[in-house]
Amino acid sequence: MLASFEGAEPFASPPSAGIFGWGSDADDPPTMELQARADAPQGDKVLHGTYNISGYGGFSHDVTFDQNPGDWSAHKGIRFWWYGQNTAPLPPGSGKRIFFEIKDGGANAEASELWNTSFTDDWEGWHLVEIPFAELNYRGDYQPVGGIDQVLNLTQMWGYAITMPVGTPGEFAIDQVEVYGKADPALKASVVTDAGVYPVKEGGTAQVKVTVATTGSTPLEEPVTVDYRTATGTAGAGDYTPVSGTFTFPAGTPSGATQVVSVVTKKDRTPEVAETIPLELTVTGAKAPSTTPQVIINAHDLPYLNPRLPVKLRVKDLLSRMTLAEKVGQMTQAERNALKSKSDIATYALGSLLSGGGSVPTPNTPAGWAAMIDTFQLNAQATRLQVPLIYGVDAVHGHNNVVGATILPHNIGMGATHDPDLSRRAGELTATEVRATGVPWDFAPCVCVVRDDRWGRSYEGISEDPALVKAMATVITGMQGKADGTELAQSNHVLATAKHYVGDGGTTYGSSTTGNYKIDQGVTEVTQQQLEAIHLDPFKTAVDLGVGSVMPSYSSVDIIGDDQGPVKMHGNAALINGVLKQRMGFDGFVISDWQAIDQLPGDYPSDIRTSINAGLDMIMVPTNYVDFIAGLTAEVTAGRVTQARVDDAVSRILTQKFKLGLFEHPYTDTSRFDQVGSAAHRTIAREAAAKSQVLLKNDGNLLPLTTTQKVYVAGSNANDLGNQMGGWSITWQGASGNTTTGTTILDGIKKNVPTATFSQDASAPTDGYDVGVVVVGEKPYAEGIGDVGNNGHTLGLTDADKATVSKVCAAMKCVVLVVSGRPQVIADQLGDIDALVASWLPGTEGDGVADVLFGKSPFSGRLPVTWPRALDQEPLNVGDAAYNPQYPFGWGLTTQAAARQQLATAQKELLHKGSRDAAALAAVVYLELALRVKDWSGPQAPGALAALGQAGKFLQKSKVDSFADDDAVVGAARWIAQDQIGQNLDEATSKLTSDAAHLALTGDLSTAISKLAAAYKLH
């Protein structure tokens, strides 16, 4: 008996055992109770519930969570009483469909493997539903830990779950859940092969290992016989030596015993495509393999397989050999969990697979990823032309799906660094770790321009200023190498994806029609000039840097004055074909976002032809790949999508596969696992975390702290690795807690001050401390789920965080760190705070945050977005006519020593590079004048500003100055101005300093410095 619902089973959520509801949003979980009923099949009570589900919803019963799992292997199946809701007889299968699943194996009930089936509610009143375990299928659309072994073992069972129908309100009642019957001995044993596909060179021998496995790894109870024979495939009679025979695993044979079948191929030296030799296995006494093993004689001696030929010729040759079905397969991307069978990769000639956010192998390690992806690639070798898969992941701030990987600050933090070289190195770090796990393609970076901080994806963007986004697009070079793609095959590079084209960061609040989203996936309402200058410009930079793929946005673009209204980007031919491919010259391929073509108006065939004709080359289906392939094939056959359009799409995809070296090296280089989370990479991430910290206020020069001070640490985000990483960390939405390996901010503080006291809610006594460090902010979220106004999200601190800030700052000098994916309105408490730091989402290396707190590195970060005074100021951006924020774009305090050091370094670099550049040498002279002013905070500061202005004029004429050189010159002027301004920011000052930050990014150093000088004079 698993449940009687008489009161012994509690309502409780993980990590407690019990019954709990779940759903896609707050009102989707069913409302449940133990209801007394006279008609209860057993006892006096049943589990009763009501529901009204818009997305998905149901309930789980974790009979146990992580202790003493059940062994159901001796039983035939599971059964329960279900109360039918139908008042009239219905044909079988026509009632509401209910999905039932069980939780098998894994570390606990919520980290198990799901096996499911469904039944339809075709009756009225109580009915006993019996589900034999043999009818359960591995759940392909979702697995909490990405699956385990795809074997229903039944020896470590945690519980079950039921998913309710969507769309109309309803109720349910269930009673007495139990396992029943005796297991069929034949179903307790299975015969498996060590692979499904066995590629060999022509003339080679395939060794097929046939293994018997039992539930619980017990010896066989009865003998198992295997008859084998080579069957008819595409290989001819002269291509191999046929084999057949029989072997028996006697009763008592230990689980794991193996026999080997050898298949010998013959060499004829004729260039040819791959040929198949099925090995049929007929099993008696056990379950047979789910698919027939295939021996593959590799394709050989064809031009497209010759790595010495130019890529264009290889693409041309391969394309000429492809059938329509093979071309359509290349344009299809499926989620790995959606595969009904791995053999579907070959059956449908799939071109690509992906892992959605949180779709990970078990174990979630580099080796686990490599084994998973290599298995998929192995199955691609069963295709006629052996075109390798291109596997993609969202590694948006490091290889963020993998436990133990190096997690960098999110893009908003990287934007705060204002360091293009660091951005490049971060890109290479990410690419190296991604490629080390067998993944050659990254759905990053986001080169969106964030124009409204209420957007739930704000932290995925680098800045509100397209000029800063363009400067930091060096991440693409780090990921891919040279713009011509000649370095893509190297182990430290992957294919990058510029996303989301175009305008996803500029949608109007309230315009989204996706679920409860408020702004994500909404409508970008802009003039043509605004579209060009703000949103399109960074994509031109990405194209110039050679980005290999581009992903359109879910959102729509509504160009004011063109009378077309909003046009979904996935169907916007003018912007994809016309602007991106033709005008910008983008020669990579365009990949859709997750199921995004389904949002286009019209039916599914219309979605397919609209998106493909608009210029999409590959569709992230991601689950309905069979229907997509059939639909696109029908559209081409009917002439609504031309063969030329298909050939162009496939040529673009194949070009990148050849550049990536996938034809020569489809499998993972397993010698590079140690790159993932390496000390060298964590050092770079620590540097990035330090440079991303923006010091907004520092009254009395409270920062940096000293290691001799008595420090009190508090706040919800001080000791929470998950919170400081944010969304897109191990899972799509991210999660609080220690979800991976890293150091929290508290860890970093304690390395400097081991005696520091930590009290999350400041409940510990606050007397006797020199300084308090309060770390507050947001919890993880992703995409529209994080939109302000959805799921309780605001741009303000929680009441608990505010209370902690108030208590600590009333008791001692205090530093407040805001760990968040966007600015948080803090005006009501700013006066009580001595030092304020925008920490953003710094990633796994909390040591980097501590480095600037304790002066091991100077604060150098600057705001990549405007920090508002109030929520109703949004959207608020640099250049707005009305601009009076709490802190302006580009604001960020540092020390005079740090600013002087950067200027001196720039002077030295320019002197070294400027031997043949008169403008650079002239700038050096004026920099010397600025540096000779001993104290930039004294009465000679205006003279230093004037000298810096002259240096800026000459640098604008120089051809040898770098971004860092220019930034140091403007940075010195910024320090002088900010020192004078202090916290006395008004609208005029904010406009001047933010405009200066923007102008500096565009290269207009002279005007930037003149605006900073004007701001100086106002105070």
SVG drawing of the C-alpha trace seen along z (x, -y; Angstrom):
<svg xmlns="http://www.w3.org/2000/svg" viewBox="-25 -76 84 98">
<polyline fill="none" stroke="black" stroke-width="0.4" points="0.0,0.0 1.4,-3.4 -1.4,-5.6 -4.8,-5.1 -5.6,-8.8 -6.9,-8.3 -4.6,-10.9 -1.3,-9.1 0.0,-10.8 0.9,-14.5 0.6,-17.5 4.2,-18.5 6.7,-19.7 10.3,-18.5 12.6,-17.8 9.8,-16.4 7.9,-13.3 4.2,-14.0 1.6,-15.2 2.2,-18.5 0.8,-20.4 2.8,-22.1 2.1,-24.1 3.4,-26.6 2.3,-29.6 0.8,-30.5 -2.8,-29.4 -2.1,-26.2 -1.4,-23.8 -4.6,-22.0 -6.3,-22.8 -6.4,-19.5 -7.9,-18.0 -8.6,-14.7 -12.3,-14.5 -14.7,-12.2 -17.0,-10.4 -19.5,-7.7 -18.7,-6.2 -14.9,-5.9 -13.7,-2.6 -11.6,-1.9 -11.8,-3.5 -13.6,-6.8 -11.6,-9.4 -10.2,-10.1 -7.8,-12.6 -10.0,-15.3 -8.9,-18.3 -10.0,-21.1 -8.0,-22.7 -8.1,-25.3 -4.8,-25.0 -3.6,-27.4 -0.1,-26.0 0.5,-22.8 -0.3,-21.5 -0.8,-18.4 0.3,-16.8 3.0,-14.5 3.1,-12.1 6.6,-11.5 6.0,-8.4 9.6,-8.9 12.0,-11.7 15.5,-10.5 15.4,-7.6 14.4,-3.9 13.0,-3.9 10.6,-1.2 11.3,2.0 8.4,2.6 10.3,5.0 8.4,8.1 5.1,6.6 3.3,6.4 2.2,2.8 0.5,0.0 -3.2,-0.6 -5.6,-3.1 -9.2,-4.1 -10.2,-7.1 -13.5,-8.9 -14.8,-9.4 -16.3,-12.7 -18.3,-11.8 -22.1,-11.8 -22.6,-10.1 -21.0,-7.1 -18.0,-8.0 -16.1,-5.9 -12.8,-4.7 -10.1,-7.3 -12.4,-10.3 -12.5,-11.6 -10.1,-13.9 -6.5,-12.6 -4.7,-12.2 -1.0,-11.6 0.4,-9.2 4.1,-8.8 6.4,-7.0 9.7,-8.2 12.5,-5.6 16.1,-5.7 18.3,-8.7 19.4,-10.5 15.8,-11.4 12.3,-11.7 12.9,-15.0 16.1,-13.8 14.7,-10.6 13.9,-9.3 10.3,-9.7 8.4,-6.9 4.8,-7.7 1.7,-6.8 -1.8,-8.2 -5.4,-7.1 -8.6,-8.8 -11.5,-9.6 -14.2,-7.7 -16.5,-6.6 -18.7,-7.9 -18.0,-7.1 -15.2,-5.0 -13.1,-2.9 -10.0,-0.8 -7.2,-1.9 -4.4,0.7 -1.2,-0.3 1.3,2.5 4.9,1.4 5.5,2.8 3.2,0.0 5.2,-2.8 7.6,-4.8 10.6,-6.9 9.4,-10.5 11.0,-12.2 9.8,-15.8 11.1,-16.4 13.4,-14.8 14.3,-16.5 18.0,-15.6 18.1,-14.9 17.5,-11.2 19.6,-8.5 20.0,-5.3 16.7,-5.1 16.1,-1.7 13.0,-1.2 14.7,0.7 11.8,0.5 14.2,1.3 14.5,-2.3 11.1,-3.9 10.1,-7.2 6.5,-7.8 4.2,-8.9 2.7,-12.0 -0.4,-12.9 -0.7,-15.7 -4.2,-17.2 -5.9,-18.3 -5.4,-21.9 -7.9,-24.5 -11.1,-23.9 -11.8,-23.8 -12.3,-20.4 -12.0,-18.2 -10.6,-14.8 -10.8,-12.2 -8.3,-9.3 -8.1,-6.5 -5.9,-3.6 -2.7,-3.6 -0.9,-0.3 1.4,2.0 -0.2,5.2 0.4,8.6 3.5,10.6 6.2,9.5 6.7,11.5 10.2,13.0 10.9,12.2 10.4,8.5 12.9,8.6 15.7,9.3 16.8,7.4 19.3,7.8 21.2,4.7 24.1,3.9 26.9,1.6 25.9,-0.8 23.2,-1.2 25.5,-2.0 28.9,-0.5 30.8,-2.6 33.8,-0.9 36.1,-1.7 35.6,0.3 37.3,3.6 37.1,3.3 35.4,5.6 32.6,4.4 32.5,6.0 28.9,6.0 28.8,6.7 25.5,8.3 24.8,8.1 22.1,9.5 21.0,7.2 18.5,7.9 16.4,5.8 18.4,5.4 21.5,6.9 20.5,10.3 21.4,13.6 19.1,14.8 16.1,16.7 15.5,18.4 17.7,18.9 17.8,16.2 18.4,17.1 19.6,14.7 19.3,15.6 21.3,13.2 21.7,12.7 22.8,9.9 19.8,8.6 19.3,6.6 20.4,3.0 21.9,0.7 25.2,2.7 25.5,5.1 26.2,8.8 29.8,8.2 30.3,5.6 30.5,7.9 30.4,11.5 27.0,12.5 26.8,14.0 24.1,15.8 23.9,18.0 22.5,18.5 23.9,18.2 22.3,18.7 22.7,17.1 21.8,20.0 19.8,19.5 22.1,18.2 24.1,16.1 25.2,13.0 23.8,9.7 26.2,8.0 27.4,11.1 28.4,10.5 28.7,12.2 30.4,10.7 29.1,10.9 31.7,10.0 30.7,8.6 33.5,8.5 33.3,5.9 35.1,6.1 37.1,3.5 36.4,2.6 38.1,-0.8 35.1,-2.4 34.2,-5.9 30.8,-5.6 28.4,-6.8 27.8,-5.0 26.1,-1.6 24.2,0.2 24.2,3.8 21.4,4.4 22.1,7.1 18.8,8.6 18.5,10.0 15.6,12.3 15.4,12.7 13.6,15.3 13.2,15.0 14.0,11.3 13.2,7.9 15.0,7.4 16.9,4.2 14.6,1.3 16.4,0.8 18.2,3.0 22.0,2.5 23.4,1.2 26.9,1.8 27.9,-1.1 30.5,-0.9 31.7,-4.5 31.4,-6.8 34.8,-7.2 36.8,-8.8 34.2,-11.4 35.2,-15.1 33.2,-16.5 35.1,-14.2 38.5,-15.7 39.7,-18.3 42.2,-19.6 39.5,-21.0 38.1,-24.5 35.0,-24.6 32.9,-26.0 33.8,-23.0 33.1,-20.6 29.7,-22.2 28.8,-22.2 29.7,-18.5 27.8,-17.4 24.7,-19.4 24.7,-17.9 24.4,-14.4 21.6,-15.2 18.0,-14.3 15.2,-16.7 14.6,-14.6 18.3,-14.9 18.2,-18.7 15.1,-19.2 16.7,-17.1 19.6,-19.5 17.2,-22.4 15.7,-20.7 16.8,-21.0 15.2,-18.8 15.6,-18.9 17.5,-15.8 14.8,-14.7 12.2,-14.9 13.8,-12.1 11.5,-9.1 14.5,-7.0 18.2,-7.8 17.7,-6.1 15.4,-9.0 18.6,-10.9 19.3,-8.7 15.7,-8.0 15.0,-11.8 18.6,-12.8 18.5,-15.4 21.0,-18.2 21.0,-19.4 20.1,-18.7 20.2,-21.0 19.9,-21.0 17.4,-23.4 18.1,-25.2 18.5,-22.5 18.4,-19.6 21.5,-17.8 22.9,-14.3 23.3,-12.2 25.8,-12.6 26.0,-16.3 29.8,-16.2 32.0,-16.9 32.4,-13.2 28.6,-12.8 28.1,-15.5 30.7,-14.0 29.2,-10.5 25.7,-11.8 26.7,-13.9 29.1,-11.3 26.2,-8.8 24.1,-11.2 27.0,-11.8 27.4,-8.1 23.8,-7.7 24.3,-10.4 27.0,-8.2 24.1,-5.8 23.0,-8.3 23.9,-7.8 26.2,-10.9 27.3,-10.8 26.7,-14.5 27.6,-15.2 25.2,-16.8 25.8,-20.3 24.9,-20.3 23.9,-23.6 23.5,-24.9 22.8,-28.2 26.1,-28.9 25.4,-32.6 27.8,-33.3 30.2,-30.4 29.1,-26.8 26.3,-27.4 24.5,-24.1 27.4,-22.0 28.0,-21.5 31.6,-22.5 32.0,-24.8 33.3,-28.3 30.3,-30.7 31.1,-34.3 29.1,-37.4 26.0,-37.8 26.3,-40.2 25.1,-43.2 28.0,-42.7 30.4,-42.2 29.1,-45.5 29.9,-47.1 33.6,-46.2 33.9,-48.3 36.7,-46.0 36.6,-44.6 39.8,-42.5 38.3,-40.9 35.1,-40.2 37.2,-38.5 39.0,-36.4 35.7,-35.5 34.4,-34.4 37.4,-32.2 37.1,-30.7 33.4,-29.8 34.2,-28.4 37.0,-26.2 34.8,-24.7 31.8,-24.2 34.0,-22.5 35.7,-20.3 32.3,-18.7 31.7,-17.9 29.4,-20.9 30.5,-23.0 27.8,-25.6 26.7,-28.2 23.5,-30.2 25.3,-33.4 26.1,-36.2 23.0,-38.4 23.8,-41.7 20.5,-43.2 20.2,-46.8 18.3,-46.9 16.0,-49.9 13.7,-49.0 14.9,-47.5 11.5,-45.9 12.4,-43.3 13.1,-39.9 16.1,-39.4 17.8,-42.7 20.8,-40.9 21.3,-39.1 22.1,-42.4 25.4,-44.2 24.0,-47.8 21.3,-50.3 23.9,-52.0 24.5,-50.3 28.0,-51.8 29.0,-49.8 27.3,-46.6 29.5,-47.0 32.6,-47.6 32.0,-44.4 31.1,-42.3 34.7,-41.2 33.3,-38.2 32.5,-36.8 36.1,-36.9 36.9,-35.1 34.4,-32.4 35.1,-31.9 38.6,-33.3 39.2,-35.0 36.3,-36.5 36.8,-34.2 36.1,-31.1 39.5,-29.5 40.0,-29.0 36.6,-27.5 37.9,-23.9 40.3,-24.7 39.6,-23.3 39.2,-26.7 36.5,-27.9 32.8,-27.3 30.2,-28.7 28.7,-31.8 25.1,-33.1 24.2,-36.8 20.8,-37.1 18.0,-38.1 17.6,-39.8 16.3,-42.5 14.9,-44.8 14.2,-42.3 15.5,-44.8 13.3,-47.6 9.8,-46.1 7.1,-48.2 5.9,-47.4 2.5,-45.8 2.8,-44.7 3.5,-41.0 0.8,-38.5 2.8,-35.5 1.2,-34.0 1.7,-36.3 4.7,-38.1 4.5,-41.9 7.3,-43.0 9.4,-40.0 8.4,-38.8 6.4,-42.0 6.4,-44.7 9.3,-47.1 7.8,-50.4 10.5,-52.5 11.1,-54.8 13.3,-53.5 16.2,-55.7 15.8,-54.4 15.8,-50.8 19.0,-51.4 20.9,-53.4 19.9,-51.5 19.1,-47.9 20.6,-47.0 24.0,-48.6 25.4,-45.9 24.3,-43.2 26.4,-44.8 29.4,-44.7 28.6,-41.0 28.5,-40.3 31.7,-42.1 33.3,-39.9 32.2,-36.9 29.5,-35.5 28.4,-32.2 24.8,-32.1 22.0,-34.6 18.9,-33.9 15.8,-36.1 13.7,-37.4 10.3,-36.2 9.3,-39.8 7.7,-41.9 8.9,-45.1 6.5,-48.0 8.2,-50.7 6.4,-53.9 5.0,-55.4 5.2,-52.4 1.6,-51.4 2.5,-47.7 1.8,-47.3 3.8,-44.8 5.6,-42.1 6.9,-39.0 10.7,-38.8 10.5,-35.1 8.5,-36.1 10.2,-39.4 11.7,-38.9 12.6,-42.6 14.8,-42.5 16.2,-39.0 16.6,-38.5 16.8,-42.2 18.9,-43.8 20.8,-40.9 21.7,-38.7 21.7,-41.1 22.7,-44.6 24.9,-43.5 26.3,-40.5 25.7,-37.9 26.9,-34.5 26.2,-32.3 22.9,-30.7 19.8,-31.9 18.4,-29.6 15.0,-30.1 14.4,-30.4 12.6,-27.7 9.3,-26.8 9.2,-30.4 7.7,-29.9 4.6,-28.5 3.8,-32.1 3.5,-33.3 -0.1,-34.0 -1.7,-31.1 -1.6,-27.4 1.6,-25.3 2.2,-24.9 1.9,-28.7 4.3,-29.1 6.9,-26.9 6.8,-28.6 6.6,-32.1 9.7,-31.6 11.7,-29.7 10.9,-32.2 11.7,-35.1 15.3,-33.7 15.4,-31.3 17.7,-28.4 17.2,-26.0 14.2,-25.7 14.5,-24.9 11.4,-22.9 12.2,-21.6 9.9,-18.6 7.6,-18.2 10.3,-17.4 8.4,-14.7 5.6,-17.1 8.0,-19.9 9.9,-17.7 6.7,-16.5 5.4,-20.1 8.5,-21.6 8.7,-18.7 5.1,-19.4 5.8,-23.1 8.8,-22.5 7.0,-19.8 4.1,-22.2 6.4,-25.0 5.5,-27.4 9.1,-27.1 11.6,-26.9 14.3,-24.4 16.7,-27.3 15.7,-28.6 16.3,-25.2 19.7,-24.8 20.8,-28.3 19.8,-27.3 21.5,-23.9 24.7,-25.4 24.9,-27.9 24.5,-25.2 27.0,-22.8 29.6,-25.6 29.7,-26.1 29.9,-22.3 32.9,-22.1 34.6,-25.1 34.0,-23.6 35.9,-20.5 33.0,-18.2 33.4,-16.0 36.9,-15.1 36.3,-15.2 32.7,-14.6 33.5,-13.2 34.7,-14.9 38.4,-15.3 38.1,-13.7 41.6,-14.8 40.3,-18.3 37.9,-17.7 40.2,-19.4 39.6,-22.7 36.1,-22.8 36.2,-24.8 40.0,-25.0 42.0,-27.3 43.1,-29.4 39.5,-29.9 38.3,-30.7 41.1,-33.4 39.6,-35.1 36.1,-34.8 37.4,-36.3 38.9,-39.2 35.6,-39.7 33.6,-39.6 35.9,-42.2 35.8,-44.5 32.0,-44.2 31.5,-45.8 30.2,-49.4 30.9,-51.6 28.0,-54.1 28.5,-55.8 31.4,-55.8 30.9,-58.4 33.9,-58.9 35.9,-56.6 34.5,-53.6 35.7,-51.4 38.1,-49.6 37.8,-47.8 40.8,-46.6 41.4,-43.0 41.8,-44.3 38.2,-45.6 35.5,-43.8 33.0,-43.0 29.3,-42.0 27.9,-40.4 24.1,-40.1 21.6,-39.8 19.8,-37.3 22.4,-37.1 25.6,-37.1 25.9,-33.3 23.9,-32.1 25.8,-30.9 22.6,-30.4 21.4,-33.9 24.7,-35.4 24.7,-33.5 21.1,-34.3 19.0,-32.6 20.4,-30.4 22.6,-28.7 22.5,-24.9 18.8,-25.2 16.9,-27.6 15.4,-29.6 18.4,-29.1 17.8,-28.3 18.9,-29.5 21.5,-27.5 24.7,-25.7 23.8,-24.3 27.3,-24.1 30.9,-24.7 32.1,-28.2 32.7,-30.8 29.9,-33.0 30.5,-36.6 30.6,-35.6 33.3,-33.0 35.4,-35.7 34.9,-38.1 35.9,-35.4 39.1,-34.7 40.0,-38.3 38.5,-38.5 38.0,-34.9 36.4,-36.3 33.6,-38.0 30.1,-37.4 27.3,-36.3 23.7,-36.7 21.5,-36.5 18.6,-38.4 20.7,-40.5 19.1,-38.7 22.5,-38.3 23.6,-41.2 25.0,-44.2 27.0,-45.8 30.8,-46.3 31.4,-46.1 33.4,-48.5 31.5,-48.0 28.5,-46.0 28.4,-44.4 24.8,-43.8 24.3,-41.8 20.7,-41.9 18.9,-41.8 17.1,-39.5 16.6,-35.7 17.1,-33.9 14.7,-34.1 14.8,-34.0 13.0,-35.5 9.4,-36.8 9.0,-35.0 11.2,-37.7 9.3,-40.6 8.4,-43.3 4.8,-42.8 5.0,-39.0 5.3,-36.6 5.8,-39.4 8.9,-40.8 9.6,-44.5 12.6,-46.8 12.8,-47.1 14.2,-45.2 12.0,-42.8 10.6,-43.9 13.0,-41.4 16.0,-42.9 15.0,-46.4 14.6,-45.4 18.1,-43.9 19.6,-47.1 17.8,-49.3 18.9,-47.3 22.6,-47.0 23.0,-50.6 21.4,-52.0 23.9,-50.1 27.2,-50.7 28.8,-52.1 27.5,-50.0 28.3,-48.8 25.3,-47.6 25.9,-45.3 23.0,-44.8 23.2,-41.4 20.7,-41.6 20.1,-41.3 19.0,-45.0 19.0,-48.2 17.0,-48.2 15.2,-51.3 16.8,-52.2 16.1,-55.9 14.2,-55.5 17.2,-54.0 20.1,-55.6 20.6,-58.2 21.2,-55.6 23.8,-53.7 27.4,-54.8 28.7,-52.8 26.6,-51.3 27.8,-48.7 26.0,-47.4 27.3,-43.8 25.0,-42.6 25.2,-38.7 28.9,-38.0 28.9,-34.3 30.7,-31.5 33.7,-33.6 32.7,-35.5 36.3,-36.1 36.3,-38.7 33.7,-40.8 35.8,-40.5 38.9,-41.6 37.5,-45.1 35.8,-45.3 39.2,-44.9 41.3,-46.8 43.2,-44.0 41.8,-45.4 40.5,-48.9 36.8,-49.5 36.7,-50.1 33.2,-49.2 30.8,-51.7 27.0,-51.5 26.1,-49.9 22.5,-51.0 20.8,-53.9 20.0,-53.4 16.5,-55.0 15.2,-56.8 11.7,-55.3 10.0,-52.5 7.8,-55.0 10.8,-56.5 11.2,-53.4 12.1,-53.3 15.0,-55.6 18.1,-55.7 21.1,-57.8 20.2,-60.6 16.6,-60.9 15.3,-64.5 14.1,-64.1 16.9,-62.4 17.1,-62.6 18.1,-59.2 19.5,-58.1 22.8,-57.4 23.5,-58.1 24.8,-55.8 28.5,-55.5 28.7,-56.4 31.2,-54.5 33.6,-55.6 37.3,-54.6 40.3,-55.9 42.5,-58.7 45.5,-56.4 43.7,-53.9 42.7,-56.5 46.3,-57.9 47.8,-54.5 45.5,-53.8 46.4,-57.1 50.2,-56.5 49.8,-53.1 48.0,-54.6 50.7,-57.2 53.4,-54.6 51.6,-52.5 51.0,-55.5 54.6,-56.5 55.7,-53.0 53.2,-52.8 53.4,-56.4 56.9,-56.6 55.2,-57.1 52.0,-58.7 52.4,-62.4 48.9,-62.7 49.7,-60.0 52.9,-61.7 51.1,-65.0 48.6,-63.3 51.4,-61.9 52.6,-65.5 49.3,-66.6 48.9,-63.4 52.2,-64.3 50.8,-67.7 47.7,-66.1 49.8,-63.7 52.0,-66.5 49.0,-67.9 49.8,-66.1 46.2,-66.2 43.3,-66.1 41.0,-67.0 42.8,-70.2 42.6,-73.7 44.7,-72.6 42.1,-70.1 40.7,-72.4 44.2,-72.5 44.3,-68.7 40.9,-68.6 42.1,-71.0 45.2,-68.9 43.1,-65.8 40.7,-67.6 43.7,-68.4 44.9,-64.8 41.5,-63.6 41.5,-65.9 44.8,-64.4 43.8,-60.8 40.8,-61.3 43.3,-61.8 45.6,-58.9 45.6,-55.6 47.4,-53.7 45.3,-54.3 43.4,-51.4 40.0,-51.3 41.9,-51.0 44.0,-54.1 41.0,-56.2 39.1,-54.9 42.0,-55.8 42.0,-59.4 38.3,-59.9 38.4,-57.9 40.8,-60.5 38.5,-63.3 35.6,-61.3 37.4,-60.9 38.0,-64.6 34.3,-65.4 32.9,-62.7 35.1,-63.8 33.8,-67.3 30.1,-66.2 30.1,-63.7 26.5,-62.5 25.0,-65.9 23.6,-64.5 20.8,-66.5 19.3,-66.4 21.8,-68.7 24.8,-66.9 23.4,-63.5 22.8,-64.5 26.3,-65.8 28.1,-62.8 25.9,-60.2 26.3,-61.9 30.1,-62.0 30.1,-58.2 28.2,-57.6 30.4,-60.0 33.6,-58.4 32.3,-55.0 31.7,-56.5 35.2,-57.8 34.4,-61.5 36.8,-61.9 37.1,-65.7 33.4,-66.4 33.1,-63.7 35.8,-65.4 34.3,-68.9 31.0,-67.6 32.7,-66.3 34.4,-69.6 31.0,-71.3 29.7,-69.0 32.7,-69.8 31.9,-73.5 28.3,-73.0 29.6,-72.0"/>
</svg>
